[in-house]
């Protein structure tokens, strides 16, 4: 039996006092954000200098990103949440581009050396193990790399299974809280998203393993799959839609090549109903992101289908998903990890999904060239399928001329002529078929 250890219980204020000037502090994120600890640190921010908070995905409106606060505590985002976008682009907060699969290496190899990791976990079981709950992906490696671990212990945190535990002996300070976790509910899918989802659903065979996210298109895709059989999940995150398809018997994970019978993910965003569903559920396994997002692991799943989004796609197939010109929007996240993993899977396929336009059909998202300063998230060499409400363009093995034709045909009809005109002038394409009319 493991040696028992007791928690060193402290108040949030006492835990906040552990943070000293010059410390680099990892904050667990999404619905696991350690609110009580953060409130206590913010209350004493003027006592601190040169403190860096490192985080990935956060929710809500944190008080630690004001210009005044950034003179004392500065936030380094490894992915830009919507609540951090303005701060990053105004210079109040920082951004470090990195693949989601490689974030743990930053901590483990001390490229980003952590003094403190602040985590949010379930109460310990009879053996002294706490579960990381809804956020295992990046947090586990951060906690194992930091000199000091501060944990919020919360009975509302679900006990998720998998590679998702920390023993109390490895927790230096414990703050007991009794707080409901935040809920994240995507808006209902629009008509455009439903049309995109219907095209994607036709690309998914029975027995496929899916990477799904949160949002209108992933939820709409799942709802198009009622007649599919034995689907599986291997994904960086999932929400209520996966739970609903498990309950319908569509997602069984029975045909998965690895982790047969199991949903594998790094973190969960959703409702309290979902948190209850994943609690102590042997079907659900959460693992660190260096495993979940490893393209070599992903590729072991036969018929792996990845579904990701984009801001714009150019006529050669370059995908921008993390910026709007020089303005940073999000980050690479796990898109490239799953694009490469799915593309190398036996019978697999990667799909980039986006509406054909934005701003009430006034701006095309299929573009001649990416905006100046825009980042290339998925290169033209990695890209496979692009889906809009007008259909799917399979670009693998296609020439530039063939790519232009395929992408023009899924662009909004209003923009097809100008896209073709640009391609003829700048890409020196020869004879092109006339675009489809829809």
C-alpha positions in Angstrom: 0.0 0.0 0.0 1.3 3.5 -0.7 2.3 5.6 2.2 -0.5 7.8 3.4 0.0 11.5 3.4 -2.2 14.3 4.6 -3.1 17.5 2.8 -1.4 20.7 4.0 -4.6 22.7 4.1 -4.4 26.5 3.8 -6.6 29.4 3.0 -6.6 30.9 -0.5 -4.9 34.0 1.0 -2.2 31.8 2.5 -1.7 30.0 -0.8 -1.5 33.3 -2.6 1.3 34.4 -0.2 3.4 31.6 -1.6 3.8 33.5 -4.8 6.9 35.7 -4.7 8.2 38.4 -7.1 10.0 36.8 -10.0 8.0 33.5 -9.9 6.6 31.9 -13.0 3.3 30.3 -12.2 1.3 27.8 -14.3 -2.5 28.2 -14.0 -4.8 25.3 -14.9 -7.5 26.4 -17.3 -10.9 26.1 -19.0 -13.6 25.0 -16.5 -10.8 24.1 -14.1 -9.6 27.7 -13.6 -8.6 28.2 -9.9 -10.8 31.2 -9.2 -10.4 31.3 -5.4 -6.6 31.3 -5.7 -6.7 34.0 -8.4 -8.9 36.3 -6.4 -6.5 36.1 -3.5 -3.4 36.8 -5.7 -5.1 39.7 -7.4 -5.9 41.2 -4.0 -2.1 41.5 -3.3 -0.8 42.2 -6.8 0.8 45.5 -5.8 3.2 43.5 -3.5 4.5 41.6 -6.5 6.9 42.4 -9.3 7.9 40.4 -12.4 5.4 37.5 -11.8 4.5 35.5 -15.0 1.3 33.5 -15.2 1.5 30.8 -17.9 -1.9 29.4 -19.2 -3.5 27.8 -22.1 -7.3 28.1 -22.3 -9.2 30.3 -19.8 -12.8 31.3 -19.5 -14.6 34.3 -17.9 -13.2 37.7 -17.5 -10.0 37.5 -15.4 -9.0 40.6 -13.4 -5.3 39.9 -13.9 -5.0 41.3 -17.5 -5.6 45.0 -16.9 -2.8 47.4 -18.0 -2.1 48.3 -14.3 -1.9 44.6 -13.3 0.4 43.7 -16.1 3.1 45.9 -14.5 3.1 43.4 -11.7 1.7 40.1 -13.1 2.0 39.4 -16.8 0.1 36.6 -18.5 1.9 34.4 -21.1 -0.8 32.6 -23.2 0.1 29.4 -25.0 -3.3 29.7 -26.7 -5.4 32.8 -26.9 -8.9 32.5 -25.4 -11.5 35.1 -26.5 -11.1 36.8 -23.1 -7.4 37.3 -23.7 -7.5 38.5 -27.3 -7.7 42.2 -26.7 -4.9 42.0 -24.0 -2.5 40.1 -26.3 -3.1 42.4 -29.3 -2.7 45.6 -27.1 0.5 44.3 -25.6 -0.9 43.9 -22.1 -0.4 40.1 -22.3 2.0 37.8 -24.1 1.6 34.9 -26.6 3.9 32.0 -27.2 3.0 30.0 -30.4 3.3 26.3 -29.9 1.6 23.0 -30.9 -0.6 21.7 -28.2 1.2 18.4 -28.3 4.5 20.1 -27.5 3.4 22.4 -24.6 4.4 19.8 -22.0 8.0 19.7 -23.4 8.2 23.4 -22.6 7.8 22.5 -18.9 9.5 19.2 -18.8 12.6 20.4 -20.6 12.6 23.7 -18.7 12.2 25.9 -21.8 9.6 27.5 -19.5 10.8 26.7 -16.0 7.9 26.6 -13.6 8.2 27.7 -10.0 4.6 27.0 -9.1 1.7 25.0 -10.7 -1.8 25.8 -9.5 -4.2 23.0 -10.2 -7.9 22.1 -9.4 -8.6 18.6 -8.4 -11.2 16.2 -6.9 -10.9 15.2 -3.2 -8.4 12.4 -2.6 -9.7 8.8 -2.7 -9.0 6.2 0.0 -5.5 5.7 -1.5 -4.7 9.4 -1.4 -5.1 10.1 -5.2 -6.8 13.2 -6.5 -8.1 13.4 -10.1 -7.4 16.3 -12.3 -11.0 16.1 -13.4 -12.0 18.1 -16.5 -8.5 19.2 -17.3 -5.7 16.7 -17.6 -4.1 17.7 -20.9 -1.5 20.2 -20.1 -2.0 20.4 -16.3 -0.5 17.1 -15.3 2.8 17.7 -16.9 3.0 21.2 -15.5 2.3 19.9 -12.0 5.0 17.3 -12.4 7.5 19.9 -13.6 6.9 22.7 -11.0 8.8 23.1 -7.7 5.7 23.9 -5.8 2.1 22.6 -6.4 -0.9 24.5 -5.1 -4.2 22.7 -5.5 -7.8 23.7 -5.1 -9.6 20.6 -3.7 -13.3 20.7 -4.9 -16.0 18.0 -4.4 -17.7 19.3 -7.5 -14.7 18.3 -9.6 -15.5 15.0 -11.3 -13.2 12.1 -10.8 -12.1 11.3 -14.3 -10.1 8.1 -15.1 -7.1 7.5 -17.3 -3.7 9.0 -16.7 -5.3 11.7 -14.6 -4.2 11.4 -11.0 -1.9 13.2 -8.5 -1.1 11.8 -5.0 -1.6 14.1 -2.0 2.1 13.7 -1.2 2.8 15.7 -4.3 0.6 18.6 -3.3 2.4 21.2 -1.2 -0.6 23.5 -0.4 -4.3 22.6 -0.6 -7.2 25.1 -0.7 -10.5 23.5 0.0 -13.4 25.0 -2.0 -16.9 24.0 -2.6 -17.7 25.7 -6.0 -19.8 24.6 -8.9 -17.6 24.4 -12.1 -18.4 26.9 -14.9 -20.5 25.6 -17.7 -19.8 26.1 -21.4 -22.6 25.7 -23.8 -22.2 26.4 -27.6 -24.8 28.4 -29.4 -27.2 26.4 -31.5 -25.9 25.6 -35.0 -26.8 28.0 -37.7 -28.3 26.9 -41.0 -24.9 27.4 -42.6 -23.2 25.2 -40.0 -25.9 22.5 -40.5 -25.2 22.5 -44.2 -21.5 22.2 -43.6 -22.1 19.3 -41.2 -24.2 17.4 -43.7 -21.3 17.4 -46.1 -18.9 16.3 -43.5 -21.2 13.5 -42.3 -21.0 11.8 -45.7 -17.2 11.6 -45.3 -17.4 9.6 -42.0 -17.6 5.8 -42.4 -19.0 3.4 -39.8 -16.4 2.5 -37.2 -14.5 5.8 -37.6 -12.7 7.5 -34.7 -13.4 11.2 -34.5 -11.7 14.3 -33.3 -14.4 16.7 -32.3 -14.3 20.0 -30.5 -16.8 22.4 -29.1 -18.9 24.7 -31.2 -21.7 24.8 -33.8 -20.0 22.7 -36.5 -18.7 19.8 -34.3 -22.1 19.6 -32.5 -24.0 19.8 -35.8 -21.8 17.0 -37.3 -22.5 14.7 -34.3 -26.2 15.2 -34.7 -25.9 14.1 -38.4 -24.6 10.7 -37.4 -27.6 9.0 -35.8 -27.5 6.3 -38.4 -23.8 5.6 -38.1 -22.5 2.6 -36.1 -19.7 2.0 -33.7 -18.1 5.4 -33.9 -15.2 6.2 -31.5 -13.6 9.3 -30.0 -10.0 10.3 -29.7 -9.9 14.1 -29.3 -8.2 16.9 -27.4 -11.5 18.1 -26.0 -15.2 17.2 -26.1 -18.5 18.6 -24.9 -22.1 17.4 -24.4 -22.6 16.3 -27.9 -20.3 13.2 -27.4 -22.2 12.3 -24.2 -25.5 12.4 -26.1 -24.2 10.2 -28.9 -22.9 7.7 -26.4 -26.3 7.5 -24.8 -27.9 6.9 -28.2 -25.5 4.0 -28.9 -23.9 5.7 -31.9 -20.5 6.2 -30.1 -19.5 2.8 -28.7 -15.7 3.0 -29.3 -16.0 -0.7 -30.2 -14.2 -0.4 -33.5 -11.2 1.7 -32.2 -7.8 0.3 -33.0 -6.4 1.5 -29.6 -8.1 2.1 -26.4 -11.0 0.0 -27.7 -14.2 0.8 -25.8 -12.9 4.1 -24.5 -13.3 7.8 -25.2 -9.9 9.3 -25.0 -9.5 13.1 -24.5 -7.3 15.7 -22.8 -10.0 17.9 -21.3 -13.7 18.5 -21.2 -15.9 21.6 -21.6 -19.6 21.4 -21.1 -22.6 21.3 -18.7 -23.0 20.1 -15.2 -24.8 17.1 -16.7 -21.7 16.2 -18.7 -19.5 16.6 -15.6 -21.8 14.1 -13.7 -21.6 11.8 -16.7 -17.8 11.6 -16.8 -17.5 11.2 -13.0 -15.9 7.8 -12.3 -17.1 6.6 -15.7 -14.9 3.8 -17.0 -15.8 4.6 -20.6 -14.0 8.0 -20.3 -10.2 8.3 -20.1 -8.4 11.6 -19.9 -4.7 11.7 -20.7 -2.0 14.3 -21.0 -1.8 16.2 -24.3 1.6 14.9 -25.1 -0.1 11.5 -25.6 -3.6 12.5 -26.8 -2.2 14.9 -29.4 0.9 12.9 -30.5 0.4 12.5 -34.3 1.9 9.0 -34.1 -0.6 8.0 -31.5 -3.5 9.6 -33.4 -2.4 7.7 -36.6 -2.8 4.3 -34.8 -6.5 4.8 -34.9 -7.8 3.4 -38.2 -10.3 5.5 -40.0 -9.3 8.6 -37.9 -11.3 11.6 -39.0 -10.2 15.0 -37.7 -12.5 18.1 -37.9 -11.0 21.5 -37.4 -11.9 25.1 -38.2 -10.3 28.0 -40.1 -10.5 31.7 -40.4 -9.6 31.7 -44.1 -8.1 29.4 -46.8 -6.2 30.5 -49.9 -6.6 29.1 -53.4 -3.5 26.9 -52.9 -4.9 25.3 -49.8 -3.0 27.2 -47.1 -5.1 27.4 -43.9 -5.0 30.3 -41.4 -6.8 29.5 -38.2 -4.9 31.5 -35.6 -4.8 35.2 -36.8 -6.6 37.8 -38.8 -3.8 39.4 -40.6 -1.3 40.6 -37.9 -3.9 40.4 -35.1 -3.6 37.2 -33.1 -6.9 35.4 -32.7 -6.3 32.1 -31.0 -3.4 29.7 -31.6 -2.5 26.5 -33.5 -3.9 24.4 -30.7 -4.2 20.8 -31.8 -5.1 21.4 -35.4 -1.8 20.4 -37.0 -1.4 17.5 -34.5 -4.6 15.9 -35.7 -4.3 16.9 -39.3 -1.0 15.0 -39.5 -2.2 12.1 -37.4 -5.5 11.6 -39.3 -3.7 11.9 -42.6 -1.4 9.1 -41.7 -4.2 6.9 -40.3 -5.3 3.9 -42.3 -8.5 5.0 -44.0 -8.2 8.4 -42.2 -9.0 11.9 -43.4 -8.5 15.4 -42.1 -11.2 18.0 -42.7 -11.0 21.8 -42.3 -14.5 23.3 -42.0 -15.5 26.9 -42.4 -18.4 29.0 -43.6 -17.7 30.4 -47.1 -18.2 34.0 -46.0 -18.3 36.3 -43.0 -20.0 39.6 -42.2 -23.3 38.8 -43.9 -21.8 37.4 -47.0 -19.7 40.5 -47.7 -16.3 38.9 -47.2 -15.2 35.6 -48.7 -13.3 33.2 -46.5 -11.9 31.4 -49.5 -9.4 34.0 -50.6 -6.8 34.6 -53.3 -4.1 35.0 -50.8 -4.0 35.1 -47.0 -4.1 38.5 -45.4 -0.7 40.1 -44.9 0.8 38.9 -41.6 -1.6 36.0 -41.3 -0.2 32.8 -40.0 -0.2 29.5 -41.9 -1.6 27.0 -39.5 -1.9 24.1 -41.8 0.3 24.2 -44.8 -0.8 23.4 -48.4 1.3 20.2 -48.1 -0.6 19.0 -45.1 -4.1 20.0 -46.1 -6.6 17.3 -47.2 -10.3 18.2 -47.3 -11.9 21.7 -47.0 -15.6 21.9 -46.3 -18.0 24.8 -46.6 -21.8 24.9 -46.9 -21.3 24.5 -50.7 -19.5 21.1 -50.5 -16.1 19.5 -50.0 -12.9 20.1 -51.8 -10.5 17.1 -51.6 -7.1 18.7 -52.3 -4.8 15.7 -51.7 -2.6 15.0 -54.7 -4.2 17.9 -56.6 -2.3 20.4 -58.8 -2.6 24.1 -58.2 -5.0 24.4 -61.0 -7.1 21.5 -59.7 -7.0 23.1 -56.2 -8.2 26.4 -57.6 -11.1 24.7 -59.3 -12.1 22.7 -56.2 -11.9 25.6 -53.9 -13.7 28.0 -56.2 -16.5 25.5 -56.4 -17.1 25.6 -52.6 -16.7 29.4 -52.4 -19.8 31.6 -52.2 -21.1 32.1 -55.7 -20.7 35.9 -55.3 -16.9 35.6 -55.2 -16.2 32.8 -57.6 -15.5 34.9 -60.7 -13.0 37.2 -58.9 -11.2 34.2 -57.4 -10.9 32.6 -60.8 -9.6 35.9 -62.3 -7.0 36.2 -59.7 -5.8 32.6 -60.1 -5.5 33.0 -63.9 -3.4 36.1 -63.5 -1.2 35.1 -60.5 -1.0 31.4 -60.5 -0.6 31.1 -64.3 -3.2 28.4 -64.4 -4.3 27.4 -67.8 -7.7 25.9 -68.8 -10.1 25.8 -65.8 -13.5 24.3 -65.7 -16.3 26.8 -65.1 -17.3 26.9 -61.4 -20.4 25.1 -60.3 -23.5 27.4 -59.9 -25.3 27.0 -56.6 
